[in-house]
């Protein structure tokens, strides 16, 4: 997310991470889940702020789509 030439790939990776956490969240120990939620909230905030850096067209469309899919999952953190 800090890369000057950001592509859609980190957004899709973040979406996959969120899907795994959504599916396996109940099995994560509470203390670890709290740390993980804090870190992911920070990363999601940074990702949201940087969507405009992703090149227009295919890449930005995929980054935006990933963020739209992440939003409801992130609300559960």
PDB file of N, CA, C and O in Angstrom, chain B, residues numbered from 101:
ATOM      1  N   UNK B 101       0.807  -1.198   0.000  1.00  0.00           N
ATOM      2  CA  UNK B 101       0.000   0.000   0.000  1.00  0.00           C
ATOM      3  C   UNK B 101       0.855   1.269   0.000  1.00  0.00           C
ATOM      4  O   UNK B 101       0.352   2.353  -0.296  1.00  0.00           O
ATOM      5  N   UNK B 102       2.112   1.145   0.322  1.00  0.00           N
ATOM      6  CA  UNK B 102       2.989   2.322   0.338  1.00  0.00           C
ATOM      7  C   UNK B 102       3.675   2.555  -1.000  1.00  0.00           C
ATOM      8  O   UNK B 102       4.325   3.583  -1.193  1.00  0.00           O
ATOM      9  N   UNK B 103       3.540   1.627  -1.910  1.00  0.00           N
ATOM     10  CA  UNK B 103       4.216   1.697  -3.193  1.00  0.00           C
ATOM     11  C   UNK B 103       3.746   2.911  -3.992  1.00  0.00           C
ATOM     12  O   UNK B 103       2.549   3.192  -4.049  1.00  0.00           O
ATOM     13  N   UNK B 104       4.673   3.619  -4.598  1.00  0.00           N
ATOM     14  CA  UNK B 104       4.320   4.787  -5.403  1.00  0.00           C
ATOM     15  C   UNK B 104       3.525   4.387  -6.646  1.00  0.00           C
ATOM     16  O   UNK B 104       2.641   5.125  -7.082  1.00  0.00           O
ATOM     17  N   UNK B 105       3.835   3.224  -7.215  1.00  0.00           N
ATOM     18  CA  UNK B 105       3.118   2.726  -8.388  1.00  0.00           C
ATOM     19  C   UNK B 105       2.228   1.559  -7.949  1.00  0.00           C
ATOM     20  O   UNK B 105       2.503   0.397  -8.247  1.00  0.00           O
ATOM     21  N   UNK B 106       1.195   1.892  -7.262  1.00  0.00           N
ATOM     22  CA  UNK B 106       0.288   0.911  -6.670  1.00  0.00           C
ATOM     23  C   UNK B 106      -0.588   0.269  -7.738  1.00  0.00           C
ATOM     24  O   UNK B 106      -1.073   0.953  -8.639  1.00  0.00           O
ATOM     25  N   UNK B 107      -0.793  -1.043  -7.639  1.00  0.00           N
ATOM     26  CA  UNK B 107      -1.682  -1.749  -8.562  1.00  0.00           C
ATOM     27  C   UNK B 107      -2.845  -2.344  -7.769  1.00  0.00           C
ATOM     28  O   UNK B 107      -2.976  -2.104  -6.569  1.00  0.00           O
ATOM     29  N   UNK B 108      -3.669  -3.104  -8.437  1.00  0.00           N
ATOM     30  CA  UNK B 108      -4.826  -3.712  -7.796  1.00  0.00           C
ATOM     31  C   UNK B 108      -4.462  -4.952  -6.977  1.00  0.00           C
ATOM     32  O   UNK B 108      -5.271  -5.412  -6.170  1.00  0.00           O
ATOM     33  N   UNK B 109      -3.285  -5.490  -7.165  1.00  0.00           N
ATOM     34  CA  UNK B 109      -2.918  -6.741  -6.501  1.00  0.00           C
ATOM     35  C   UNK B 109      -2.965  -6.689  -4.971  1.00  0.00           C
ATOM     36  O   UNK B 109      -3.495  -7.621  -4.366  1.00  0.00           O
ATOM     37  N   UNK B 110      -2.443  -5.656  -4.319  1.00  0.00           N
ATOM     38  CA  UNK B 110      -2.540  -5.631  -2.851  1.00  0.00           C
ATOM     39  C   UNK B 110      -3.992  -5.591  -2.361  1.00  0.00           C
ATOM     40  O   UNK B 110      -4.300  -6.113  -1.290  1.00  0.00           O
ATOM     41  N   UNK B 111      -4.863  -4.984  -3.129  1.00  0.00           N
ATOM     42  CA  UNK B 111      -6.273  -4.914  -2.749  1.00  0.00           C
ATOM     43  C   UNK B 111      -6.918  -6.292  -2.815  1.00  0.00           C
ATOM     44  O   UNK B 111      -7.702  -6.660  -1.941  1.00  0.00           O
ATOM     45  N   UNK B 112      -6.590  -7.041  -3.844  1.00  0.00           N
ATOM     46  CA  UNK B 112      -7.140  -8.385  -3.968  1.00  0.00           C
ATOM     47  C   UNK B 112      -6.566  -9.309  -2.892  1.00  0.00           C
ATOM     48  O   UNK B 112      -7.266 -10.187  -2.388  1.00  0.00           O
ATOM     49  N   UNK B 113      -5.302  -9.113  -2.543  1.00  0.00           N
ATOM     50  CA  UNK B 113      -4.697  -9.897  -1.467  1.00  0.00           C
ATOM     51  C   UNK B 113      -5.367  -9.572  -0.139  1.00  0.00           C
ATOM     52  O   UNK B 113      -5.670 -10.471   0.646  1.00  0.00           O
ATOM     53  N   UNK B 114      -5.598  -8.290   0.113  1.00  0.00           N
ATOM     54  CA  UNK B 114      -6.275  -7.879   1.346  1.00  0.00           C
ATOM     55  C   UNK B 114      -7.679  -8.486   1.418  1.00  0.00           C
ATOM     56  O   UNK B 114      -8.115  -8.913   2.487  1.00  0.00           O
ATOM     57  N   UNK B 115      -8.374  -8.524   0.307  1.00  0.00           N
ATOM     58  CA  UNK B 115      -9.707  -9.141   0.267  1.00  0.00           C
ATOM     59  C   UNK B 115      -9.631 -10.616   0.626  1.00  0.00           C
ATOM     60  O   UNK B 115     -10.463 -11.108   1.388  1.00  0.00           O
ATOM     61  N   UNK B 116      -8.652 -11.326   0.094  1.00  0.00           N
ATOM     62  CA  UNK B 116      -8.500 -12.751   0.406  1.00  0.00           C
ATOM     63  C   UNK B 116      -8.211 -12.948   1.899  1.00  0.00           C
ATOM     64  O   UNK B 116      -8.757 -13.857   2.525  1.00  0.00           O
ATOM     65  N   UNK B 117      -7.358 -12.101   2.462  1.00  0.00           N
ATOM     66  CA  UNK B 117      -7.063 -12.177   3.897  1.00  0.00           C
ATOM     67  C   UNK B 117      -8.336 -11.969   4.705  1.00  0.00           C
ATOM     68  O   UNK B 117      -8.599 -12.698   5.661  1.00  0.00           O
ATOM     69  N   UNK B 118      -9.118 -10.978   4.321  1.00  0.00           N
ATOM     70  CA  UNK B 118     -10.363 -10.694   5.049  1.00  0.00           C
ATOM     71  C   UNK B 118     -11.347 -11.856   4.944  1.00  0.00           C
ATOM     72  O   UNK B 118     -12.049 -12.163   5.907  1.00  0.00           O
ATOM     73  N   UNK B 119     -11.403 -12.497   3.792  1.00  0.00           N
ATOM     74  CA  UNK B 119     -12.304 -13.650   3.631  1.00  0.00           C
ATOM     75  C   UNK B 119     -11.882 -14.820   4.521  1.00  0.00           C
ATOM     76  O   UNK B 119     -12.731 -15.509   5.086  1.00  0.00           O
ATOM     77  N   UNK B 120     -10.594 -15.041   4.643  1.00  0.00           N
ATOM     78  CA  UNK B 120     -10.100 -16.110   5.519  1.00  0.00           C
ATOM     79  C   UNK B 120     -10.443 -15.782   6.973  1.00  0.00           C
ATOM     80  O   UNK B 120     -10.898 -16.652   7.716  1.00  0.00           O
ATOM     81  N   UNK B 121     -10.231 -14.556   7.370  1.00  0.00           N
ATOM     82  CA  UNK B 121     -10.542 -14.155   8.747  1.00  0.00           C
ATOM     83  C   UNK B 121     -12.033 -14.265   9.011  1.00  0.00           C
ATOM     84  O   UNK B 121     -12.445 -14.677  10.095  1.00  0.00           O
ATOM     85  N   UNK B 122     -12.837 -13.901   8.034  1.00  0.00           N
ATOM     86  CA  UNK B 122     -14.285 -14.031   8.185  1.00  0.00           C
ATOM     87  C   UNK B 122     -14.674 -15.497   8.388  1.00  0.00           C
ATOM     88  O   UNK B 122     -15.522 -15.811   9.222  1.00  0.00           O
ATOM     89  N   UNK B 123     -14.050 -16.385   7.621  1.00  0.00           N
ATOM     90  CA  UNK B 123     -14.381 -17.809   7.690  1.00  0.00           C
ATOM     91  C   UNK B 123     -13.822 -18.479   8.949  1.00  0.00           C
ATOM     92  O   UNK B 123     -14.473 -19.348   9.529  1.00  0.00           O
ATOM     93  N   UNK B 124     -12.629 -18.080   9.367  1.00  0.00           N
ATOM     94  CA  UNK B 124     -11.941 -18.752  10.477  1.00  0.00           C
ATOM     95  C   UNK B 124     -11.890 -17.918  11.747  1.00  0.00           C
ATOM     96  O   UNK B 124     -11.264 -18.326  12.726  1.00  0.00           O
ATOM     97  N   UNK B 125     -12.532 -16.765  11.750  1.00  0.00           N
ATOM     98  CA  UNK B 125     -12.442 -15.836  12.878  1.00  0.00           C
ATOM     99  C   UNK B 125     -12.766 -16.432  14.230  1.00  0.00           C
ATOM    100  O   UNK B 125     -12.146 -16.067  15.228  1.00  0.00           O
ATOM    101  N   UNK B 126     -13.718 -17.335  14.282  1.00  0.00           N
ATOM    102  CA  UNK B 126     -14.125 -17.921  15.559  1.00  0.00           C
ATOM    103  C   UNK B 126     -13.036 -18.810  16.154  1.00  0.00           C
ATOM    104  O   UNK B 126     -13.047 -19.082  17.355  1.00  0.00           O
ATOM    105  N   UNK B 127     -12.106 -19.260  15.334  1.00  0.00           N
ATOM    106  CA  UNK B 127     -11.049 -20.150  15.824  1.00  0.00           C
ATOM    107  C   UNK B 127      -9.780 -19.399  16.233  1.00  0.00           C
ATOM    108  O   UNK B 127      -8.838 -19.998  16.751  1.00  0.00           O
ATOM    109  N   UNK B 128      -9.760 -18.093  15.998  1.00  0.00           N
ATOM    110  CA  UNK B 128      -8.593 -17.282  16.361  1.00  0.00           C
ATOM    111  C   UNK B 128      -8.714 -16.894  17.836  1.00  0.00           C
ATOM    112  O   UNK B 128      -9.761 -16.397  18.252  1.00  0.00           O
ATOM    113  N   UNK B 129      -7.663 -17.112  18.635  1.00  0.00           N
ATOM    114  CA  UNK B 129      -7.710 -16.718  20.049  1.00  0.00           C
ATOM    115  C   UNK B 129      -8.043 -15.230  20.193  1.00  0.00           C
ATOM    116  O   UNK B 129      -7.605 -14.409  19.387  1.00  0.00           O
ATOM    117  N   UNK B 130      -8.815 -14.895  21.218  1.00  0.00           N
ATOM    118  CA  UNK B 130      -9.323 -13.532  21.386  1.00  0.00           C
ATOM    119  C   UNK B 130      -8.220 -12.475  21.456  1.00  0.00           C
ATOM    120  O   UNK B 130      -8.365 -11.397  20.879  1.00  0.00           O
ATOM    121  N   UNK B 131      -7.131 -12.767  22.150  1.00  0.00           N
ATOM    122  CA  UNK B 131      -6.067 -11.768  22.253  1.00  0.00           C
ATOM    123  C   UNK B 131      -5.405 -11.525  20.888  1.00  0.00           C
ATOM    124  O   UNK B 131      -5.077 -10.388  20.546  1.00  0.00           O
ATOM    125  N   UNK B 132      -5.216 -12.582  20.126  1.00  0.00           N
ATOM    126  CA  UNK B 132      -4.653 -12.450  18.789  1.00  0.00           C
ATOM    127  C   UNK B 132      -5.646 -11.755  17.853  1.00  0.00           C
ATOM    128  O   UNK B 132      -5.246 -10.941  17.021  1.00  0.00           O
ATOM    129  N   UNK B 133      -6.911 -12.065  17.982  1.00  0.00           N
ATOM    130  CA  UNK B 133      -7.940 -11.447  17.144  1.00  0.00           C
ATOM    131  C   UNK B 133      -7.984  -9.941  17.369  1.00  0.00           C
ATOM    132  O   UNK B 133      -8.188  -9.178  16.425  1.00  0.00           O
ATOM    133  N   UNK B 134      -7.795  -9.512  18.602  1.00  0.00           N
ATOM    134  CA  UNK B 134      -7.809  -8.082  18.916  1.00  0.00           C
ATOM    135  C   UNK B 134      -6.635  -7.369  18.234  1.00  0.00           C
ATOM    136  O   UNK B 134      -6.806  -6.292  17.662  1.00  0.00           O
ATOM    137  N   UNK B 135      -5.460  -7.965  18.298  1.00  0.00           N
ATOM    138  CA  UNK B 135      -4.277  -7.394  17.641  1.00  0.00           C
ATOM    139  C   UNK B 135      -4.477  -7.364  16.132  1.00  0.00           C
ATOM    140  O   UNK B 135      -4.198  -6.360  15.476  1.00  0.00           O
ATOM    141  N   UNK B 136      -4.956  -8.460  15.597  1.00  0.00           N
ATOM    142  CA  UNK B 136      -5.186  -8.580  14.162  1.00  0.00           C
ATOM    143  C   UNK B 136      -6.209  -7.552  13.679  1.00  0.00           C
ATOM    144  O   UNK B 136      -6.020  -6.930  12.634  1.00  0.00           O
ATOM    145  N   UNK B 137      -7.268  -7.378  14.423  1.00  0.00           N
ATOM    146  CA  UNK B 137      -8.307  -6.411  14.053  1.00  0.00           C
ATOM    147  C   UNK B 137      -7.739  -4.998  14.009  1.00  0.00           C
ATOM    148  O   UNK B 137      -8.055  -4.230  13.100  1.00  0.00           O
ATOM    149  N   UNK B 138      -6.910  -4.654  14.978  1.00  0.00           N
ATOM    150  CA  UNK B 138      -6.304  -3.329  14.993  1.00  0.00           C
ATOM    151  C   UNK B 138      -5.402  -3.091  13.791  1.00  0.00           C
ATOM    152  O   UNK B 138      -5.451  -2.033  13.165  1.00  0.00           O
ATOM    153  N   UNK B 139      -4.586  -4.074  13.480  1.00  0.00           N
ATOM    154  CA  UNK B 139      -3.679  -3.942  12.339  1.00  0.00           C
ATOM    155  C   UNK B 139      -4.446  -3.890  11.022  1.00  0.00           C
ATOM    156  O   UNK B 139      -4.121  -3.092  10.143  1.00  0.00           O
ATOM    157  N   UNK B 140      -5.447  -4.726  10.887  1.00  0.00           N
ATOM    158  CA  UNK B 140      -6.225  -4.738   9.644  1.00  0.00           C
ATOM    159  C   UNK B 140      -7.020  -3.446   9.477  1.00  0.00           C
ATOM    160  O   UNK B 140      -7.171  -2.954   8.359  1.00  0.00           O
ATOM    161  N   UNK B 141      -7.518  -2.904  10.555  1.00  0.00           N
ATOM    162  CA  UNK B 141      -8.243  -1.641  10.483  1.00  0.00           C
ATOM    163  C   UNK B 141      -7.320  -0.542   9.957  1.00  0.00           C
ATOM    164  O   UNK B 141      -7.732   0.278   9.137  1.00  0.00           O
ATOM    165  N   UNK B 142      -6.086  -0.527  10.423  1.00  0.00           N
ATOM    166  CA  UNK B 142      -5.109   0.453   9.945  1.00  0.00           C
ATOM    167  C   UNK B 142      -4.796   0.248   8.460  1.00  0.00           C
ATOM    168  O   UNK B 142      -4.741   1.211   7.695  1.00  0.00           O
ATOM    169  N   UNK B 143      -4.595  -0.992   8.064  1.00  0.00           N
ATOM    170  CA  UNK B 143      -4.280  -1.296   6.662  1.00  0.00           C
ATOM    171  C   UNK B 143      -5.456  -0.951   5.757  1.00  0.00           C
ATOM    172  O   UNK B 143      -5.264  -0.405   4.670  1.00  0.00           O
ATOM    173  N   UNK B 144      -6.655  -1.260   6.192  1.00  0.00           N
ATOM    174  CA  UNK B 144      -7.850  -0.962   5.392  1.00  0.00           C
ATOM    175  C   UNK B 144      -8.014   0.551   5.237  1.00  0.00           C
ATOM    176  O   UNK B 144      -8.380   1.027   4.162  1.00  0.00           O
ATOM    177  N   UNK B 145      -7.750   1.296   6.287  1.00  0.00           N
ATOM    178  CA  UNK B 145      -7.815   2.754   6.198  1.00  0.00           C
ATOM    179  C   UNK B 145      -6.821   3.304   5.198  1.00  0.00           C
ATOM    180  O   UNK B 145      -7.152   4.181   4.399  1.00  0.00           O
ATOM    181  N   UNK B 146      -5.596   2.787   5.241  1.00  0.00           N
ATOM    182  CA  UNK B 146      -4.562   3.209   4.297  1.00  0.00           C
ATOM    183  C   UNK B 146      -4.955   2.817   2.865  1.00  0.00           C
ATOM    184  O   UNK B 146      -4.774   3.596   1.929  1.00  0.00           O
ATOM    185  N   UNK B 147      -5.488   1.618   2.708  1.00  0.00           N
ATOM    186  CA  UNK B 147      -5.897   1.144   1.384  1.00  0.00           C
ATOM    187  C   UNK B 147      -7.017   2.009   0.817  1.00  0.00           C
ATOM    188  O   UNK B 147      -7.006   2.342  -0.368  1.00  0.00           O
ATOM    189  N   UNK B 148      -7.965   2.366   1.642  1.00  0.00           N
ATOM    190  CA  UNK B 148      -9.074   3.210   1.201  1.00  0.00           C
ATOM    191  C   UNK B 148      -8.568   4.564   0.726  1.00  0.00           C
ATOM    192  O   UNK B 148      -9.023   5.091  -0.289  1.00  0.00           O
ATOM    193  N   UNK B 149      -7.627   5.115   1.470  1.00  0.00           N
ATOM    194  CA  UNK B 149      -7.088   6.425   1.128  1.00  0.00           C
ATOM    195  C   UNK B 149      -6.258   6.403  -0.155  1.00  0.00           C
ATOM    196  O   UNK B 149      -6.109   7.430  -0.817  1.00  0.00           O
ATOM    197  N   UNK B 150      -5.726   5.251  -0.501  1.00  0.00           N
ATOM    198  CA  UNK B 150      -4.813   5.164  -1.643  1.00  0.00           C
ATOM    199  C   UNK B 150      -5.450   4.630  -2.929  1.00  0.00           C
ATOM    200  O   UNK B 150      -4.751   4.478  -3.931  1.00  0.00           O
ATOM    201  N   UNK B 151      -6.728   4.346  -2.930  1.00  0.00           N
ATOM    202  CA  UNK B 151      -7.374   3.812  -4.141  1.00  0.00           C
ATOM    203  C   UNK B 151      -7.162   4.765  -5.320  1.00  0.00           C
ATOM    204  O   UNK B 151      -7.012   4.313  -6.456  1.00  0.00           O
ATOM    205  N   UNK B 152      -7.148   6.045  -5.071  1.00  0.00           N
ATOM    206  CA  UNK B 152      -6.974   7.024  -6.136  1.00  0.00           C
ATOM    207  C   UNK B 152      -5.609   6.981  -6.795  1.00  0.00           C
ATOM    208  O   UNK B 152      -5.432   7.530  -7.883  1.00  0.00           O
ATOM    209  N   UNK B 153      -4.634   6.333  -6.153  1.00  0.00           N
ATOM    210  CA  UNK B 153      -3.285   6.216  -6.712  1.00  0.00           C
ATOM    211  C   UNK B 153      -3.213   5.094  -7.754  1.00  0.00           C
ATOM    212  O   UNK B 153      -2.356   5.112  -8.637  1.00  0.00           O
ATOM    213  N   UNK B 154      -4.104   4.140  -7.643  1.00  0.00           N
ATOM    214  CA  UNK B 154      -4.120   3.011  -8.582  1.00  0.00           C
ATOM    215  C   UNK B 154      -4.499   3.542  -9.970  1.00  0.00           C
ATOM    216  O   UNK B 154      -5.441   4.325 -10.097  1.00  0.00           O
ATOM    217  N   UNK B 155      -3.774   3.122 -11.004  1.00  0.00           N
ATOM    218  CA  UNK B 155      -4.087   3.603 -12.367  1.00  0.00           C
ATOM    219  C   UNK B 155      -5.541   3.355 -12.745  1.00  0.00           C
ATOM    220  O   UNK B 155      -6.125   2.324 -12.409  1.00  0.00           O
ATOM    221  N   UNK B 156      -6.110   4.329 -13.453  1.00  0.00           N
ATOM    222  CA  UNK B 156      -7.510   4.227 -13.887  1.00  0.00           C
ATOM    223  C   UNK B 156      -7.703   3.037 -14.814  1.00  0.00           C
ATOM    224  O   UNK B 156      -6.756   2.545 -15.428  1.00  0.00           O
ATOM    225  N   UNK B 157      -8.934   2.591 -14.900  1.00  0.00           N
ATOM    226  CA  UNK B 157      -9.282   1.480 -15.780  1.00  0.00           C
ATOM    227  C   UNK B 157      -9.367   0.182 -15.009  1.00  0.00           C
ATOM    228  O   UNK B 157      -9.861   0.133 -13.883  1.00  0.00           O
ATOM    229  N   UNK B 158      -8.877  -0.861 -15.637  1.00  0.00           N
ATOM    230  CA  UNK B 158      -8.965  -2.217 -15.088  1.00  0.00           C
ATOM    231  C   UNK B 158      -8.461  -2.290 -13.649  1.00  0.00           C
ATOM    232  O   UNK B 158      -9.142  -2.826 -12.775  1.00  0.00           O
ATOM    233  N   UNK B 159      -7.261  -1.748 -13.403  1.00  0.00           N
ATOM    234  CA  UNK B 159      -6.656  -1.883 -12.077  1.00  0.00           C
ATOM    235  C   UNK B 159      -7.476  -1.163 -11.007  1.00  0.00           C
ATOM    236  O   UNK B 159      -7.746  -1.734  -9.950  1.00  0.00           O
ATOM    237  N   UNK B 160      -7.874   0.081 -11.269  1.00  0.00           N
ATOM    238  CA  UNK B 160      -8.658   0.811 -10.267  1.00  0.00           C
ATOM    239  C   UNK B 160     -10.024   0.168 -10.063  1.00  0.00           C
ATOM    240  O   UNK B 160     -10.528   0.124  -8.941  1.00  0.00           O
ATOM    241  N   UNK B 161     -10.622  -0.330 -11.135  1.00  0.00           N
ATOM    242  CA  UNK B 161     -11.917  -1.009 -11.007  1.00  0.00           C
ATOM    243  C   UNK B 161     -11.800  -2.220 -10.077  1.00  0.00           C
ATOM    244  O   UNK B 161     -12.669  -2.448  -9.234  1.00  0.00           O
ATOM    245  N   UNK B 162     -10.734  -2.984 -10.233  1.00  0.00           N
ATOM    246  CA  UNK B 162     -10.543  -4.157  -9.382  1.00  0.00           C
ATOM    247  C   UNK B 162     -10.208  -3.764  -7.947  1.00  0.00           C
ATOM    248  O   UNK B 162     -10.667  -4.409  -7.004  1.00  0.00           O
ATOM    249  N   UNK B 163      -9.425  -2.729  -7.778  1.00  0.00           N
ATOM    250  CA  UNK B 163      -9.103  -2.254  -6.431  1.00  0.00           C
ATOM    251  C   UNK B 163     -10.364  -1.754  -5.731  1.00  0.00           C
ATOM    252  O   UNK B 163     -10.594  -2.061  -4.561  1.00  0.00           O
ATOM    253  N   UNK B 164     -11.172  -0.991  -6.445  1.00  0.00           N
ATOM    254  CA  UNK B 164     -12.420  -0.472  -5.876  1.00  0.00           C
ATOM    255  C   UNK B 164     -13.385  -1.597  -5.551  1.00  0.00           C
ATOM    256  O   UNK B 164     -14.035  -1.579  -4.505  1.00  0.00           O
ATOM    257  N   UNK B 165     -13.481  -2.568  -6.434  1.00  0.00           N
ATOM    258  CA  UNK B 165     -14.349  -3.721  -6.204  1.00  0.00           C
ATOM    259  C   UNK B 165     -13.909  -4.496  -4.963  1.00  0.00           C
ATOM    260  O   UNK B 165     -14.742  -4.911  -4.156  1.00  0.00           O
ATOM    261  N   UNK B 166     -12.605  -4.685  -4.815  1.00  0.00           N
ATOM    262  CA  UNK B 166     -12.082  -5.390  -3.635  1.00  0.00           C
ATOM    263  C   UNK B 166     -12.431  -4.618  -2.368  1.00  0.00           C
ATOM    264  O   UNK B 166     -12.846  -5.213  -1.373  1.00  0.00           O
ATOM    265  N   UNK B 167     -12.266  -3.288  -2.398  1.00  0.00           N
ATOM    266  CA  UNK B 167     -12.588  -2.484  -1.214  1.00  0.00           C
ATOM    267  C   UNK B 167     -14.076  -2.552  -0.897  1.00  0.00           C
ATOM    268  O   UNK B 167     -14.449  -2.577   0.276  1.00  0.00           O
ATOM    269  N   UNK B 168     -14.929  -2.583  -1.911  1.00  0.00           N
ATOM    270  CA  UNK B 168     -16.362  -2.723  -1.692  1.00  0.00           C
ATOM    271  C   UNK B 168     -16.702  -4.054  -1.038  1.00  0.00           C
ATOM    272  O   UNK B 168     -17.610  -4.129  -0.210  1.00  0.00           O
ATOM    273  N   UNK B 169     -15.971  -5.111  -1.410  1.00  0.00           N
ATOM    274  CA  UNK B 169     -16.196  -6.425  -0.820  1.00  0.00           C
ATOM    275  C   UNK B 169     -15.612  -6.507   0.596  1.00  0.00           C
ATOM    276  O   UNK B 169     -16.119  -7.251   1.435  1.00  0.00           O
ATOM    277  N   UNK B 170     -14.559  -5.752   0.855  1.00  0.00           N
ATOM    278  CA  UNK B 170     -13.917  -5.749   2.171  1.00  0.00           C
ATOM    279  C   UNK B 170     -14.776  -5.027   3.202  1.00  0.00           C
ATOM    280  O   UNK B 170     -14.814  -5.418   4.369  1.00  0.00           O
ATOM    281  N   UNK B 171     -15.458  -3.985   2.774  1.00  0.00           N
ATOM    282  CA  UNK B 171     -16.206  -3.119   3.694  1.00  0.00           C
ATOM    283  C   UNK B 171     -17.137  -3.872   4.646  1.00  0.00           C
ATOM    284  O   UNK B 171     -17.053  -3.644   5.853  1.00  0.00           O
ATOM    285  N   UNK B 172     -18.021  -4.758   4.168  1.00  0.00           N
ATOM    286  CA  UNK B 172     -18.910  -5.448   5.120  1.00  0.00           C
ATOM    287  C   UNK B 172     -18.168  -6.413   6.056  1.00  0.00           C
ATOM    288  O   UNK B 172     -18.576  -6.628   7.197  1.00  0.00           O
ATOM    289  N   UNK B 173     -17.089  -6.979   5.558  1.00  0.00           N
ATOM    290  CA  UNK B 173     -16.301  -7.884   6.404  1.00  0.00           C
ATOM    291  C   UNK B 173     -15.580  -7.085   7.487  1.00  0.00           C
ATOM    292  O   UNK B 173     -15.508  -7.508   8.641  1.00  0.00           O
ATOM    293  N   UNK B 174     -15.049  -5.929   7.101  1.00  0.00           N
ATOM    294  CA  UNK B 174     -14.324  -5.073   8.053  1.00  0.00           C
ATOM    295  C   UNK B 174     -15.259  -4.554   9.139  1.00  0.00           C
ATOM    296  O   UNK B 174     -14.826  -4.311  10.265  1.00  0.00           O
ATOM    297  N   UNK B 175     -16.524  -4.384   8.814  1.00  0.00           N
ATOM    298  CA  UNK B 175     -17.484  -3.905   9.808  1.00  0.00           C
ATOM    299  C   UNK B 175     -17.641  -4.909  10.951  1.00  0.00           C
ATOM    300  O   UNK B 175     -18.057  -4.541  12.050  1.00  0.00           O
ATOM    301  N   UNK B 176     -17.310  -6.167  10.695  1.00  0.00           N
ATOM    302  CA  UNK B 176     -17.427  -7.207  11.720  1.00  0.00           C
ATOM    303  C   UNK B 176     -16.229  -7.228  12.672  1.00  0.00           C
ATOM    304  O   UNK B 176     -16.292  -7.850  13.733  1.00  0.00           O
ATOM    305  N   UNK B 177     -15.131  -6.547  12.295  1.00  0.00           N
ATOM    306  CA  UNK B 177     -13.951  -6.516  13.155  1.00  0.00           C
ATOM    307  C   UNK B 177     -14.305  -5.749  14.363  1.00  0.00           C
ATOM    308  O   UNK B 177     -13.471  -5.578  15.253  1.00  0.00           O
TER     309      UNK B 177
END
